[in-house]
């Protein structure tokens, strides 16, 4: 149960390598993938975890090997969080930047396409924000976590300013 088939440091090296690889793959796959998991995305994550298990433990099935791998992954995750907190440059590299999809009622289709954002996903976010069309939106941003933040435009006044002021 506690007999390792590999040296302890090899578990650490393997864990860090797998963590870095998965972080890069998830970052490359895009923001939408993080916040909006479709059933096939969930299946992919489950299969990925199974696929990388052996590369982390190198065939070792001991309790101690699993614990070392677990501590390594949690420590790597903590360090990535710390580094992205302290360095805006690394934060942008690892987490990306929010992406403006709509501004003043104008849809930036090239940005939406770059983010692999479907019109169904975009319109769903608009409906949730109470907007019936793109023209109703002051701005919409695809956040780092995959969520679309929508800010509605201010309703236009039907009366001209001069009439509204003279009545008040």
C-alpha positions in Angstrom: 0.0 0.0 0.0 2.8 2.4 0.8 5.5 0.9 -1.4 6.4 3.1 -4.4 7.5 1.6 -7.7 9.0 5.0 -8.7 11.0 7.6 -6.7 8.7 10.2 -5.0 10.2 13.1 -7.1 9.1 11.4 -10.3 5.5 11.7 -9.2 6.0 15.4 -8.7 7.6 15.9 -12.1 4.9 13.8 -13.8 2.1 15.7 -12.0 3.5 19.1 -12.9 4.0 18.1 -16.5 0.4 16.7 -16.9 -1.0 19.8 -15.1 0.9 22.2 -17.4 -0.2 20.2 -20.5 -3.9 20.1 -19.5 -3.8 23.8 -18.6 -2.4 24.6 -22.1 -4.9 22.4 -23.8 -7.8 23.9 -22.0 -6.5 27.5 -22.6 -6.2 26.8 -26.3 -9.7 25.3 -26.5 -11.2 28.7 -25.7 -13.2 30.5 -23.0 -16.6 29.2 -24.1 -15.5 25.7 -23.2 -14.8 26.6 -19.6 -18.1 28.2 -18.6 -20.6 26.3 -20.7 -20.1 22.6 -20.6 -22.1 20.7 -23.1 -22.6 16.9 -22.4 -19.8 16.1 -24.9 -17.5 18.5 -23.0 -18.2 16.7 -19.7 -17.5 13.4 -21.4 -14.2 14.8 -22.7 -13.1 15.9 -19.2 -13.9 12.5 -17.7 -12.0 10.7 -20.5 -9.1 13.2 -20.2 -8.8 12.5 -16.5 -8.6 8.8 -17.1 -6.2 9.2 -20.0 -3.6 11.2 -18.0 -3.9 9.1 -14.8 -1.3 6.6 -15.9 1.1 9.3 -17.2 1.0 10.9 -13.7 1.6 7.8 -11.6 3.6 5.7 -14.1 1.7 2.5 -13.4 2.1 2.8 -9.6 -1.1 2.0 -7.9 0.0 2.6 -4.3 -1.8 4.9 -1.9 1.3 7.0 -1.4 1.8 7.5 -5.1 -1.8 8.7 -5.5 -1.4 11.0 -2.5 1.8 12.5 -3.9 0.1 13.1 -7.2 -2.8 14.7 -5.6 -0.7 17.1 -3.5 1.3 17.9 -6.6 -1.8 18.9 -8.6 -3.2 21.0 -5.7 0.1 22.7 -5.2 0.5 23.4 -8.9 -3.0 24.8 -9.0 -2.3 27.0 -6.0 1.0 28.3 -7.6 -0.7 29.1 -10.9 -3.4 31.1 -9.0 -0.7 32.9 -7.0 1.4 33.7 -10.1 -1.6 35.0 -12.1 -2.6 37.2 -9.1 0.9 38.7 -8.9 1.6 39.1 -12.7 -1.0 40.7 -15.0 1.1 39.4 -18.0 1.0 35.8 -16.9 -2.7 36.2 -16.0 -3.4 37.3 -19.6 -1.4 34.4 -20.9 -3.0 31.7 -18.7 -6.5 33.0 -18.2 -6.9 35.3 -21.3 -8.7 38.6 -21.4 -12.4 39.4 -21.6 -13.6 39.8 -25.1 -16.1 42.5 -26.2 -18.7 40.8 -28.4 -21.2 43.7 -28.7 -20.7 47.4 -28.3 -23.5 50.0 -28.6 -25.8 47.6 -30.5 -23.1 46.5 -32.9 -22.2 42.8 -33.0 -18.5 42.1 -33.6 -19.0 38.9 -35.6 -15.3 38.2 -36.0 -14.7 38.2 -32.3 -17.7 35.9 -31.7 -16.4 33.6 -34.4 -12.9 33.6 -32.8 -14.5 32.6 -29.5 -16.6 29.8 -31.3 -19.7 31.5 -29.9 -22.9 30.4 -31.7 -25.8 32.7 -32.3 -27.9 30.5 -30.1 -25.5 30.9 -27.1 -25.3 34.7 -27.7 -29.1 35.1 -28.0 -29.7 33.0 -24.9 -27.4 35.3 -22.9 -29.2 38.4 -24.4 -32.6 36.9 -23.4 -31.4 36.2 -19.9 -30.3 39.9 -19.6 -33.8 41.0 -20.8 -32.6 42.1 -24.3 -34.7 41.1 -27.4 -32.0 42.0 -29.9 -28.4 43.1 -30.4 -29.6 46.7 -30.7 -30.8 46.6 -27.1 -27.3 46.0 -25.8 -24.8 48.7 -24.6 -22.1 46.0 -24.4 -21.7 42.3 -24.1 -18.5 40.7 -22.9 -17.3 37.1 -23.0 -15.6 36.8 -19.6 -12.6 34.6 -18.9 -14.8 32.0 -17.2 -17.0 31.6 -20.4 -20.0 33.6 -19.1 -21.4 36.3 -21.3 -22.0 39.6 -19.3 -24.6 41.8 -20.9 -25.4 45.5 -20.1 -28.6 46.9 -21.6 -28.7 50.2 -23.4 -30.5 53.0 -21.6 -34.0 53.5 -23.0 -34.2 56.5 -25.3 -36.5 59.3 -24.1 -39.5 59.8 -26.4 -39.7 63.5 -25.6 -37.0 66.0 -26.7 -34.8 67.4 -23.9 -36.2 70.9 -24.3 -39.8 69.8 -23.8 -38.9 67.5 -20.8 -37.0 70.4 -19.1 -39.8 72.9 -19.5 -42.3 70.6 -18.0 -40.2 69.7 -15.0 
